[in-house]
Structure formats: C-alpha cells, structure tokens
Amino acid sequence: MGLAAGLAAALLTGCGTERPGDSAPKKVAGEAAPAPADSPSRPTRKGGPSPSSSSNPRGGGADNDKTPPASSQDSGGNSASGGKGGSGGGAPESSSCKTAGLAFSTSHGMAEGTLLVNLRNSGSAACTLKGFPGVDLQGEAGSLHATRNNLTPSTVNLQPGETTRFTLNYPRNDTGGSGVDITSLVVTPPNETQSRTLPVSINLPVTDGSGTPITVGPVGSGK
C-alpha cells in the first residue's frame, strides 16, 4: 500500500496544476502539421483517386485491354504498297514469261528468206520477255544453230492474250539444186531452259559454210 500511494502522488505532482485557460483547445492559423504516421515514406491521399485509377477504371494500367489504333501514316503506306504492289502507286512488276505460259506459232515474213515466230501469252497474268531466243533448225541432214543478229534487245510486256514475235533470217535456195529441207524448229525463249518444237518447211541451199548465215533477232523484232 505504501509503494502504490507513493507512485500515485508522484504522477499527480508531475501533471501539475490545471489552469483555467488550459481547459479548451486553441485554434492556430495555418495547416496542421502531419501526424506521425504521415511520414514521407507513406504519402497521404488527398482529394480524388490516384492517377492509375483515374486513367483506367479497371485498374489494369493505361488502356491495356484495348488494341492501340495504327497511325495514319502506317495505314496509308501499307494500303498503297499492298494494294498497288509497289511504292509510288505504280503497277506491279511482271515476271519473266515462262515457256509453259506461251503459245508458239510461225508465219511468213514480208521478205523472202524470213520466218516469224509468234509468242502469245497464254497465261492469266502479265509477263515480260527480253533478249534473244535460242533456235535450232532440224532436218534429215542434221541440226543447224541460228546465230544472233546485231539488233539491241528491248523489254516486251505481254498482257494475257497478247502476242509478240521474233524473226529468223535464212538464205534462199536459188541454186537450182535440191538443197536441204528443214522440218522443225526448236525454240527456247529468252532466260528459259525449256524448249518447244515447231513444224516448219524451209529449204536451204547446200553450202560449204561460206554462204549467208542463219540469224535470229531479239524478241519484239520482226514484221
């Protein structure tokens, strides 16, 4: 009992005597200092919700559940290059004509000793030809190879159904002899390895090799 009574007396003495002006709290101008719990490591929430919740009410980040629209520059560029097949809005480039996509025929040229070989695009897409074809003349006596003339090749664009040609020049048989009969042509289009054999009827003079050579022009030449 003596120890408890001493502790109570000491506490009363430490609290001091209450003065009349200390009974009510005083108002101080300005903002109140933050409570001890509001330390810098734990910021106080004031006003509305945090930026993350305002930008995305679902709380999954800024528009994470939506696919961002493509920019106007990307969509315009892709549509132009994809729809037109190339930059600048031009027509798509044609591929090289294949032997399987060509129909072959022959016709007489305007001059004696000329044969026209016609090449028609029998496919469903446009294609191009440029250069000299390979031509071998075959008969009972053997095979002869046509040499290239001195004309400059140019690019020939063939739409489906269109036809181009080249010219084969050969010496006429005006010697009065029987000559050599050519019964077929083996034609290989430029830049191709597959050939087509065409029936022809050409009579060449028999020479010792010093006569007029057999020549072929580039595709796109001939009348």
SVG drawing of the C-alpha trace seen along z (x, -y; Angstrom):
<svg xmlns="http://www.w3.org/2000/svg" viewBox="-14 -32 47 70">
<polyline fill="none" stroke="black" stroke-width="0.4" points="0.0,0.0 2.8,-2.5 4.5,-1.9 1.2,-2.4 0.3,-5.6 3.8,-7.0 3.5,-6.3 0.1,-8.0 1.3,-11.1 4.3,-11.4 2.0,-11.2 -0.3,-13.9 2.7,-16.1 4.1,-15.6 0.9,-16.6 0.9,-20.0 -2.0,-22.2 -4.6,-22.8 -5.0,-26.5 -8.3,-27.9 -7.1,-28.8 -5.9,-25.2 -9.4,-23.7 -10.2,-24.3 -8.1,-23.6 -6.7,-26.7 -7.1,-27.3 -3.9,-28.1 -3.9,-29.7 -2.4,-27.6 -2.4,-24.0 -2.0,-21.4 1.3,-19.5 1.1,-15.9 0.5,-13.2 3.5,-11.0 2.0,-8.2 2.1,-10.5 5.9,-10.2 7.4,-10.8 7.6,-7.0 3.8,-6.8 2.3,-9.7 -1.1,-11.0 -4.0,-10.5 -5.7,-13.8 -8.6,-14.7 -9.6,-12.2 -8.3,-8.8 -4.7,-8.1 -3.6,-8.7 -3.6,-5.0 -7.2,-4.6 -8.3,-7.7 -6.6,-6.7 -8.0,-3.2 -11.1,-2.5 -10.5,1.3 -7.1,0.9 -5.1,2.8 -2.9,-0.1 -3.5,-2.7 -5.7,-1.1 -4.1,2.4 -7.3,4.1 -7.6,2.1 -5.6,2.5 -3.9,-0.8 -5.1,-2.1 -2.5,-2.2 -1.1,-5.6 -2.5,-7.2 1.0,-7.1 1.3,-3.4 -2.2,-2.5 -1.8,-4.7 1.6,-3.4 0.6,0.2 -2.5,-0.1 -0.7,-1.8 2.2,0.7 0.0,3.7 -2.8,2.7 -0.6,1.5 2.2,4.0 5.0,1.4 5.9,-2.1 4.7,-5.1 1.3,-3.6 2.6,-2.0 1.5,1.2 3.1,4.4 6.2,5.6 5.6,8.5 7.6,11.7 9.5,13.3 7.5,15.2 7.8,19.0 7.8,21.5 4.8,23.2 2.8,20.0 3.5,19.2 1.7,20.4 4.0,20.7 3.3,20.4 5.0,19.4 4.2,17.2 6.0,15.9 7.7,12.6 7.4,9.7 10.7,10.5 11.9,13.7 14.1,15.8 12.3,14.6 10.2,16.6 8.3,15.0 8.0,17.0 5.0,15.7 4.8,15.9 1.4,15.4 0.9,15.1 -1.5,17.9 -1.4,17.4 -3.6,15.4 -1.0,12.8 1.2,10.3 4.8,11.3 7.9,9.8 10.4,11.0 13.8,9.5 16.7,10.9 17.4,13.4 15.7,16.8 17.6,20.0 16.7,21.5 17.9,24.8 16.8,25.9 16.4,29.6 16.1,31.8 17.1,35.2 20.7,33.9 21.1,32.9 20.8,29.7 21.8,26.1 22.0,23.4 20.9,19.8 23.3,17.1 22.2,13.7 22.0,10.6 23.2,7.2 19.9,5.7 19.6,4.4 17.0,6.3 14.3,4.3 11.8,5.4 8.5,6.6 5.5,6.6 2.8,9.1 -0.7,8.9 -2.7,12.1 -3.7,12.9 -1.1,10.5 1.4,11.7 5.0,10.7 7.4,12.2 11.0,12.6 12.4,13.0 14.5,15.9 16.5,15.0 17.9,17.8 19.4,17.9 17.1,18.8 17.8,21.8 18.1,20.3 20.9,22.6 18.6,24.9 19.7,27.8 17.5,29.8 19.0,28.1 18.5,29.2 15.0,29.5 14.4,28.2 11.3,29.7 11.2,28.3 12.5,25.5 13.5,26.0 12.8,22.6 13.9,21.7 12.5,18.3 15.0,15.8 16.1,16.7 14.4,20.1 15.7,23.7 12.6,25.4 12.1,25.5 9.2,26.0 9.4,27.8 7.5,26.2 6.9,27.8 8.2,25.8 9.1,26.2 12.3,24.5 14.6,25.3 18.2,24.2 21.0,24.2 23.8,26.6 26.9,24.6 30.4,25.1 29.8,22.8 30.9,19.6 27.4,18.6 24.8,16.4 24.4,17.4 21.1,18.2 20.4,15.4 17.8,14.8 16.6,11.4 15.6,10.5 12.1,10.9 10.0,7.9 11.6,7.5 10.1,8.6 7.4,7.7"/>
</svg>
